[in-house]
């Protein structure tokens, strides 16, 4: 994946730091509590999943494929958004997407 420019990388790191409540460089389920609202997730609403299961599934989407451990490192978060960034040509759109998604 091509590297992100300085502006995009800065936004991704800002989002990571918002999620990493403990500041230890890793996003965990505990970090997500109070930041990510599970109450609207369809499987939580239906009673199929607990809040813990929703958090773990959320983290899995950022985790290294086939090596999901329920923890997301800064490197994994940056790798995920490098892929997203590669598919978005317009810097202003990427900026808007990040700020809206993470309420930055």
MARBATI-229656 format. One record per residue (C-alpha): x, y, z; residue in three letters. Coordinates in steps of 0.5 Angstrom, whole numbers, plus 500, padded with zeros to 3 digits. Example, Ala and Ser with C-alpha at 12.3 -4.5 7.8 and 13.67 -1.06 7.14 Angstrom:
2
SITE/525/491/516/Ala
SITE/527/498/514/Ser
This chain:
104
SITE/500/500/500/Unk
SITE/502/507/498/Unk
SITE/504/511/505/Unk
SITE/499/516/507/Unk
SITE/501/524/506/Unk
SITE/503/528/513/Unk
SITE/496/530/513/Unk
SITE/492/524/513/Unk
SITE/497/520/517/Unk
SITE/496/526/522/Unk
SITE/488/525/522/Unk
SITE/489/517/523/Unk
SITE/494/518/529/Unk
SITE/489/523/532/Unk
SITE/483/518/531/Unk
SITE/488/512/534/Unk
SITE/490/517/540/Unk
SITE/482/518/542/Unk
SITE/481/511/542/Unk
SITE/487/509/546/Unk
SITE/484/512/552/Unk
SITE/490/509/557/Unk
SITE/495/512/552/Unk
SITE/499/505/552/Unk
SITE/499/505/544/Unk
SITE/494/499/544/Unk
SITE/487/499/543/Unk
SITE/483/494/547/Unk
SITE/476/493/549/Unk
SITE/476/497/555/Unk
SITE/479/503/551/Unk
SITE/473/503/547/Unk
SITE/468/503/553/Unk
SITE/465/510/553/Unk
SITE/468/512/546/Unk
SITE/464/507/541/Unk
SITE/457/506/542/Unk
SITE/455/499/541/Unk
SITE/447/500/543/Unk
SITE/445/501/536/Unk
SITE/449/495/533/Unk
SITE/444/490/530/Unk
SITE/446/484/534/Unk
SITE/447/488/540/Unk
SITE/440/490/539/Unk
SITE/437/483/537/Unk
SITE/440/480/544/Unk
SITE/445/476/539/Unk
SITE/451/479/542/Unk
SITE/454/482/548/Unk
SITE/457/489/548/Unk
SITE/464/485/549/Unk
SITE/462/481/543/Unk
SITE/461/487/539/Unk
SITE/467/491/541/Unk
SITE/471/485/540/Unk
SITE/468/484/533/Unk
SITE/470/492/532/Unk
SITE/477/491/534/Unk
SITE/478/485/529/Unk
SITE/476/489/523/Unk
SITE/483/493/525/Unk
SITE/487/487/527/Unk
SITE/492/484/523/Unk
SITE/488/478/518/Unk
SITE/489/471/521/Unk
SITE/492/474/527/Unk
SITE/486/477/531/Unk
SITE/488/478/538/Unk
SITE/483/483/541/Unk
SITE/488/488/541/Unk
SITE/490/494/536/Unk
SITE/496/497/535/Unk
SITE/498/503/532/Unk
SITE/501/500/527/Unk
SITE/495/496/525/Unk
SITE/491/502/525/Unk
SITE/495/505/521/Unk
SITE/496/499/516/Unk
SITE/488/499/516/Unk
SITE/487/506/514/Unk
SITE/493/506/509/Unk
SITE/488/501/505/Unk
SITE/483/506/506/Unk
SITE/487/512/504/Unk
SITE/489/509/498/Unk
SITE/482/508/495/Unk
SITE/480/516/497/Unk
SITE/484/520/492/Unk
SITE/481/527/495/Unk
SITE/485/529/501/Unk
SITE/479/534/503/Unk
SITE/474/528/503/Unk
SITE/479/523/507/Unk
SITE/479/529/512/Unk
SITE/472/529/512/Unk
SITE/471/522/513/Unk
SITE/476/521/519/Unk
SITE/473/527/522/Unk
SITE/466/525/522/Unk
SITE/467/518/523/Unk
SITE/471/519/530/Unk
SITE/468/526/532/Unk
SITE/475/529/531/Unk
